[in-house]
């Protein structure tokens, strides 16, 4: 074998695995980047949900504080007034059959 053939064989033995490893590393890091972006957006969405829930709870506490600290009002009546009206019950087949 001459020198040129040895160089060509060495490039194939070393070069092809090196290129393959670089390609695999690039794909792996691209995948990890996309995974981190997805986790970041999920965390941001959860933070927004917690913030909305926290704001709602703070508003409810303010209402309760107002009711408790208002000395001249009837607290029980105000609490009852703040409750949502009950939803009408749907008739089921069993209850509809009993009424006929």
C-alpha positions in Angstrom: 0.0 0.0 0.0 1.2 3.4 -0.8 1.1 6.5 1.4 -2.1 7.9 -0.3 -4.1 4.8 0.3 -3.1 4.8 4.0 -4.2 8.4 4.4 -7.5 7.6 2.7 -8.1 4.6 5.0 -7.1 6.6 8.1 -9.6 9.4 7.1 -12.4 6.9 6.6 -11.6 5.1 9.9 -11.3 8.3 11.9 -13.4 10.8 9.8 -16.7 8.9 9.4 -17.1 8.1 13.1 -16.2 11.7 14.0 -18.7 13.1 11.6 -21.3 10.6 12.9 -20.7 11.6 16.5 -20.9 15.3 15.7 -24.2 14.8 13.9 -25.6 12.8 16.9 -24.4 15.4 19.3 -26.1 18.2 17.3 -29.4 16.3 17.2 -29.2 15.6 20.9 -28.6 19.2 21.8 -31.3 20.4 19.5 -33.7 18.0 21.2 -32.7 19.2 24.6 -33.2 22.8 23.6 -36.7 22.1 22.3 -37.5 20.2 25.5 -36.3 23.1 27.7 -38.4 25.5 25.6 -41.5 23.3 26.2 -40.8 23.1 29.9 -40.3 26.9 30.1 -43.6 27.6 28.4 -45.4 25.1 30.7 -43.9 26.8 33.7 -44.9 30.2 32.5 -48.5 28.9 31.9 -48.6 27.5 35.4 -47.3 30.7 36.9 -50.1 32.6 35.1 -52.7 30.2 36.5 -51.3 30.6 40.0 -51.3 34.4 39.7 -54.9 34.4 38.5 -55.9 32.1 41.4 -54.0 34.3 43.9 -55.7 37.4 42.6 -59.1 35.8 43.0 -58.4 34.6 46.5 -57.1 38.1 47.5 -60.4 39.6 46.2 -62.4 37.2 48.3 -60.3 38.0 51.4 -60.9 41.7 50.9 -64.7 41.1 50.7 -64.5 39.0 53.9 -62.4 41.7 55.7 -64.9 44.3 54.7 -67.8 42.3 56.1 -66.0 41.5 59.3 -64.8 45.0 60.0 -68.1 46.7 59.1 -69.6 47.0 62.6 -73.2 48.2 61.7 -74.1 45.5 59.2 -75.4 42.0 59.7 -72.5 39.7 58.6 -74.5 36.6 58.2 -77.0 38.3 55.8 -74.1 39.8 53.8 -72.4 36.4 53.5 -75.6 34.8 52.3 -76.1 37.6 49.8 -72.7 36.9 48.4 -73.3 33.3 47.8 -74.2 32.2 44.3 -77.9 31.3 43.8 -78.4 27.5 43.7 -78.6 26.0 40.2 -82.0 24.6 39.3 -82.2 20.9 39.5 -82.6 18.9 36.3 -85.4 16.4 36.2 -84.2 12.8 35.9 -86.2 10.0 34.3 -86.9 8.5 37.7 -88.3 11.7 39.2 -90.3 12.5 36.0 -91.8 9.0 36.2 -92.9 9.5 39.8 -94.6 12.8 39.1 -96.9 11.3 36.4 
